Amino acid sequence: MPDRMETRLRAERDRLDGIEQPPLAVIAARAAALRRRRRAAAAGVAALAALAIAGTALTAKRAGDSPPPVVAASAAGPGQTWSAEGITIDGLPEAPRDLPGSIRAAEFLDADRGFLLTADCCRAWVSATTDGGRTFRTLPSPIAGVPTLVAGPGGVTIVGPAPAYQRASTVDGEHWGAPVATPPGPPAAPSGTARLLPLGDGCGATTAAVDGDTLAPVPAQPPITACWWSPVRAGDGAWWVGGRDADGRPALAVSRDAGATWAVHAFPGLPANAYARAATLGRTVFVTVVSPPDATAGTDHLLAVAQSVDGGATFGPVHPTAGQATIGGDAVLLLDGRVLIVDGYGHWLVSENGGASWHRLEGLHPTLRIARTQAGYVAYQMFSVYTAFSVDGSTWQKINAQ
């Protein structure tokens, strides 16, 4: 019996020796790929953990809410895309460029020309692109401190903080006009290319306009406590400002004559500390009623929505959104009639009925904030570190900068 067992074992060893083993280089490559996958998964878990920590600061967390699913980082494959229900995010065509400071604001004038404002605690830089964010040229800000970035008809203006409100303008990010350091002048009638901005922080700031080298309050202040200012004119040329009316109700104010007169529409029956903001597309005005920003998470608590289809002359019913806890930045009105938002947990949500109900889009990059710009929309903190731009809100291109 021992002899037969030894004979069988010897035969098995001979059979195994005859099996062709993969080359060492192939084994090493497979091991490296596994390590990369583990690192990407760990990075995804860390990013989602950060989102979950931010979410715990919110008081209106939806029961049963969960972080978005882990999706592959862009570094796993340049040019990779992520899609869900007609929303597409195109990955980076190459490794992102590490800009000085962190991205504070982005403004695009069209699909190709855009500007990034990056800053640290005390300094700022402006980076310009002419190829849709694939490449950038970066110069230090010509004014002191950390300014505000405001898009104009052909370029951008950076406006420094009070009291001087120093400012300078550029059309290409390389050639700047001489910085102007005079404080705001008396109320003035701005031109059709002027852009609104607040003079001050938070609710109650003065509504002003940048018009070339002129910075001045608008001819008449909106008759509300302003908390939000549209960065662009609506399709009919109107300016929209959001806040609270004299009775403390969420309200919108609209001017169709460059700030000379304002009409107010209030939304009653909501908490006293809430205020209104708007998103516009053509004749549609979509209202989000939110609570004051959450300083920890950087998001607003979304309380209700309403919609106008006649340019704001009348508004439909107010839909409470108790099931939707937060909103990160601006709503996006899609060309197919849907409304798109992101929430404080990084989820993308869409409504097909004017905000009466929402459902989550699965498989897209977690994103914490969307902002309207002159030529479209910018998504910030996409997968914690990336920024993306979209002309129409449906197709997003990551920007090669971080």
MOFEN-V185472 format. One record per backbone hydrogen bond with DSSP energy under -1.0 kcal/mol. CO is the residue of the C=O (numbers start at 1). NH is the residue of the N-H. If there is no record, write none. Layout:
BEGIN
co->CO nh->NH
co->CO nh->NH
END
This chain:
BEGIN
co->1 nh->5
co->2 nh->6
co->3 nh->7
co->4 nh->8
co->5 nh->9
co->6 nh->10
co->7 nh->11
co->8 nh->12
co->9 nh->13
co->10 nh->14
co->11 nh->15
co->12 nh->16
co->13 nh->17
co->16 nh->19
co->23 nh->27
co->24 nh->28
co->25 nh->29
co->26 nh->30
co->27 nh->31
co->28 nh->32
co->29 nh->33
co->30 nh->34
co->31 nh->35
co->32 nh->36
co->33 nh->37
co->34 nh->38
co->35 nh->39
co->36 nh->40
co->37 nh->41
co->38 nh->42
co->39 nh->43
co->40 nh->44
co->41 nh->45
co->42 nh->46
co->43 nh->47
co->44 nh->48
co->45 nh->49
co->46 nh->50
co->47 nh->51
co->48 nh->52
co->49 nh->53
co->50 nh->54
co->51 nh->55
co->52 nh->56
co->54 nh->57
co->55 nh->58
co->62 nh->65
co->73 nh->76
co->74 nh->77
co->77 nh->80
co->80 nh->91
co->82 nh->89
co->84 nh->87
co->87 nh->84
co->88 nh->396
co->89 nh->82
co->90 nh->398
co->92 nh->79
co->97 nh->99
co->97 nh->402
co->102 nh->119
co->105 nh->117
co->107 nh->115
co->108 nh->375
co->112 nh->132
co->113 nh->109
co->113 nh->110
co->114 nh->129
co->115 nh->107
co->116 nh->127
co->117 nh->104
co->117 nh->105
co->118 nh->125
co->119 nh->102
co->123 nh->120
co->124 nh->141
co->125 nh->118
co->126 nh->139
co->127 nh->116
co->128 nh->137
co->129 nh->114
co->133 nh->400
co->137 nh->128
co->139 nh->126
co->148 nh->159
co->150 nh->157
co->155 nh->152
co->156 nh->170
co->157 nh->150
co->158 nh->168
co->159 nh->148
co->161 nh->165
co->166 nh->160
co->167 nh->180
co->168 nh->158
co->169 nh->177
co->170 nh->156
co->180 nh->167
co->191 nh->194
co->195 nh->210
co->197 nh->208
co->199 nh->206
co->202 nh->205
co->206 nh->199
co->207 nh->218
co->208 nh->197
co->209 nh->216
co->210 nh->195
co->211 nh->214
co->214 nh->211
co->215 nh->185
co->216 nh->209
co->217 nh->188
co->222 nh->224
co->224 nh->226
co->225 nh->244
co->226 nh->204
co->228 nh->242
co->234 nh->237
co->238 nh->234
co->239 nh->255
co->240 nh->230
co->241 nh->253
co->242 nh->227
co->242 nh->228
co->243 nh->251
co->243 nh->276
co->244 nh->225
co->245 nh->248
co->249 nh->245
co->250 nh->267
co->251 nh->243
co->252 nh->265
co->253 nh->241
co->254 nh->263
co->255 nh->239
co->257 nh->260
co->259 nh->220
co->263 nh->254
co->265 nh->252
co->271 nh->274
co->275 nh->290
co->277 nh->288
co->279 nh->286
co->281 nh->284
co->283 nh->311
co->284 nh->281
co->285 nh->308
co->286 nh->279
co->287 nh->306
co->288 nh->277
co->289 nh->303
co->289 nh->304
co->290 nh->275
co->294 nh->298
co->299 nh->294
co->300 nh->327
co->301 nh->291
co->303 nh->321
co->304 nh->289
co->305 nh->319
co->306 nh->287
co->307 nh->316
co->308 nh->285
co->319 nh->305
co->321 nh->324
co->325 nh->302
co->327 nh->300
co->328 nh->370
co->332 nh->340
co->334 nh->337
co->338 nh->334
co->339 nh->351
co->340 nh->332
co->341 nh->349
co->342 nh->328
co->343 nh->346
co->346 nh->367
co->347 nh->343
co->348 nh->361
co->349 nh->341
co->350 nh->359
co->351 nh->339
co->353 nh->356
co->359 nh->350
co->366 nh->383
co->369 nh->380
co->370 nh->330
co->371 nh->378
co->376 nh->373
co->377 nh->390
co->378 nh->371
co->379 nh->388
co->380 nh->368
co->380 nh->369
co->381 nh->384
co->382 nh->386
co->386 nh->382
co->387 nh->399
co->388 nh->379
co->389 nh->397
co->390 nh->377
co->394 nh->88
co->396 nh->90
co->397 nh->389
co->399 nh->401
co->400 nh->97
END
